[in-house]
Amino acid sequence: MDTRIPPEEAAKMAAGLSGWTLDSGGTSISKDFALPDFASALALANRIGAAAERQGHHPDLEVSWGKLRVTLSTHDVGGLSQKDFALAAAIVAL
């Protein structure tokens, strides 16, 4: 079973991920991507979706024209777990 990472530790871990921000409650991390158009945002969302499927951990994705917001949280622990940071690292690698 996954365990929740305390907000103080999550803040340190999020600081090590370029462009990711920790929400004020320490329960999720998010990153906004600026892209040239809707098709590019959707294509990136699909690539992230494939990575999420491989890891068995799924982000919240908000797609709009030229923007993609990715939010990660482990809902069954009520906050962040190692799964979130592993998927964030995989997304950065894309």
C-alpha positions as CSV (number, residue, x, y, z in Angstrom):
1,M,0.0,0.0,0.0
2,D,1.1,3.5,-0.7
3,T,1.7,5.9,2.1
4,R,1.2,9.7,2.1
5,I,4.3,11.8,2.0
6,P,4.2,14.6,4.7
7,P,3.7,18.1,3.2
8,E,7.2,19.3,4.3
9,E,8.9,16.4,2.5
10,A,6.6,16.8,-0.5
11,A,7.7,20.4,-0.7
12,K,11.3,19.4,-0.9
13,M,10.6,16.7,-3.5
14,A,8.5,19.1,-5.6
15,A,11.3,21.7,-5.6
16,G,13.5,19.1,-7.3
17,L,11.1,18.8,-10.2
18,S,11.4,21.6,-12.8
19,G,8.2,23.6,-13.1
20,W,6.1,21.5,-10.7
21,T,4.3,23.3,-7.9
22,L,2.9,22.0,-4.6
23,D,-0.7,23.1,-3.7
24,S,-1.2,25.0,-0.5
25,G,-2.4,22.0,1.4
26,G,0.5,19.8,0.3
27,T,-1.9,17.2,-1.3
28,S,-1.1,17.6,-5.0
29,I,1.5,18.8,-7.4
30,S,0.8,20.4,-10.8
31,K,2.5,21.7,-13.8
32,D,1.3,23.9,-16.6
33,F,2.5,23.4,-20.2
34,A,2.3,26.1,-22.8
35,L,1.9,24.7,-26.3
36,P,1.4,26.3,-29.7
37,D,-2.2,25.1,-30.2
38,F,-5.0,22.7,-29.1
39,A,-3.7,19.8,-31.2
40,S,-0.3,20.0,-29.5
41,A,-1.8,20.1,-26.0
42,L,-4.0,17.1,-26.8
43,A,-1.0,15.2,-28.3
44,L,1.0,15.8,-25.1
45,A,-2.0,14.8,-23.0
46,N,-2.1,11.5,-24.9
47,R,1.7,10.9,-24.4
48,I,1.2,11.5,-20.7
49,G,-1.8,9.2,-20.7
50,A,0.3,6.4,-22.2
51,A,3.0,6.9,-19.5
52,A,0.3,6.9,-16.8
53,E,-1.1,3.7,-18.1
54,R,2.4,2.1,-18.0
55,Q,2.7,3.1,-14.4
56,G,-0.8,2.4,-13.3
57,H,-1.2,5.9,-11.9
58,H,-3.4,8.5,-13.5
59,P,-3.2,12.3,-13.4
60,D,-5.9,14.8,-13.8
61,L,-5.5,16.5,-17.2
62,E,-7.0,19.8,-18.2
63,V,-6.6,20.5,-21.9
64,S,-7.4,23.8,-23.5
65,W,-6.1,25.8,-26.5
66,G,-2.4,26.0,-26.2
67,K,-2.4,24.8,-22.5
68,L,-2.2,21.6,-20.6
69,R,-2.4,21.4,-16.8
70,V,-1.3,18.2,-15.2
71,T,-2.2,17.5,-11.5
72,L,-1.0,14.6,-9.6
73,S,-2.3,13.2,-6.3
74,T,-2.8,9.7,-4.8
75,H,-6.5,9.8,-3.9
76,D,-6.5,6.7,-1.8
77,V,-3.9,8.2,0.6
78,G,-5.4,11.7,0.6
79,G,-2.3,13.4,-0.7
80,L,1.0,12.7,-2.4
81,S,2.8,9.4,-2.6
82,Q,5.9,8.1,-4.3
83,K,3.7,7.2,-7.3
84,D,3.1,10.9,-8.0
85,F,6.7,11.9,-8.0
86,A,7.6,8.9,-10.2
87,L,5.0,9.8,-12.7
88,A,6.1,13.5,-12.6
89,A,9.6,12.4,-13.4
90,A,8.4,10.3,-16.3
91,I,6.4,13.3,-17.6
92,V,9.5,15.5,-17.4
93,A,11.4,12.9,-19.4
94,L,8.8,13.1,-22.2
